[in-house]
Amino acid sequence: MTDKTILVAGTFDTKDDELTYLSNRIRGQGGGVLTMDVSVLGEPSQPTDVSKHQVAEAGGSSIQAAIDSGDENTAMQIMARGAAAQARSLYDAGGIDGVIVLGGTMGTDLALDLCAALPLGVPKYIVSTVSFSPLMPPERIPADVQMILWAGGLYGLNSVCKAALSQAAGAVLGAARAVEKPARDRPLIGMTSFGKTVLRYMVTLKPELEKRGYEVAVFHATGMGGRAFESLAAEGAFAAVMDFAPQEVSNHLFGGLSAGEDRMTNAGRAGIPQIVAPGCYDLVDFIGWQETPARLADRPVHAHNRLLTSAVLTAEERRQVARTICDKLGQAVAPVTILLPRGGCNEWDRPGADLHDAGGLAAFCDEMMAACPPTARLEPLEAHINDAAFTARALEVFDDWVAAGVIPRP
């Protein structure tokens, strides 16, 4: 008997030895394996549990159609759709407890879709020759995926790639055994922030919400954190959100650390009540160890650490951010309250701080009030976002919504 079953996916026509080695390492630790072939042209040495024909059919096509396309990208997208559908079906049926996908660029492209089809909390491992590469856009990386660099793994087994594959086998099986999936036994509040040095409201809000019987998850809004937040919002996982750090919207507009086009939309589409504030709206974040992008070279910047630096937006850029935020919130089908701190929206923009810009803040506030959708309620606050008055008002709105039944009670 095996305690956990892992889906092992890859192109068994070209990576049969490597995938078989990986599968045997999982079995050798007492785990179960289901194999999925996502190749198109060749055949595996032994039949897989999920054949390439089944994968293609689940993708709404066939292997022959993939071959007849004459294009490897088109063919692999057929297989990616099918692999994602098959993986989700296997998981929903209780057939798998985790997944590991092996590949180069083609296999990694497919792996991102397959892993994205599985809920947060399901162990997802990608062993890839391009792990951690900028080839992968943040919006395609699943929120809790793990990646292992497949060193020396482009073609054939060797002692170098076995070291990576054997670790990966232990990692995915160990994760499937150890994972504590989200309990969902209390209503969950999703909150965004940018770290205690620049935004501090969560220090007060999290314990206060927990006293009320809610669970609170705070997401670091630096690209991937926003992706995790949005993926859970799309699932309807939150009872309410406090989206107080939407600078990923600014990043997407101006080439920073984007969380994708759908940032600030999924909660609204899912009917989740939103309390919103524009923390760090005025910043565009870029990689700190690279040279400052030319488009940002003429403005003040703040080096947060050696990894991340933030540049200040101009007044007109802030107006564009305000219009974009309001447009996104206007799509919501549940209540939205926007708290607008007129005293500033991050610790670095206080009077006397290195990123203070009173004119830019005023321009943003004016545009927010002008562009606010009729379906949202906007409240200007004569306070800074890190002041006690801001957190007090956020809690008042929350409590009012609980009393009115907008937010479910624990």
Secondary structure, DSSP 8 states (H G I E B T S, - for coil): --S-EEEEEE-TTTSHHHHHHHHHHHHHTT-EEEEEE--SSS--SS--SB-HHHHHHHTTS-HHHHHHT--HHHHHHHHHHHHHHHHHHHHHTT--SEEEEEESHHHHHHHHHHHHTS-TTS-EEEEETTTT-TTS-GGGS-TT-EEEE-TT-SSS--HHHHHHHHHHHHHHHHHHHH-------S-EEEEEE--TTT--HHHHHHHHHHHTT-EEEEEETTTHHHHHHHHHHHTT--SEEEE---HHHHHHHHTSS---TTTTTHHHHTT--EEE--TTTTEEEEETTS---GGGTTS-EEE-SSSEEEEE--HHHHHHHHHHHHHHHTT-SS-EEEEEETT-SSGGGSTTSTT--HHHHHHHHHHHHHH--TTEEEEEESS-TTSHHHHHHHHHHHHHHHHHTSS---
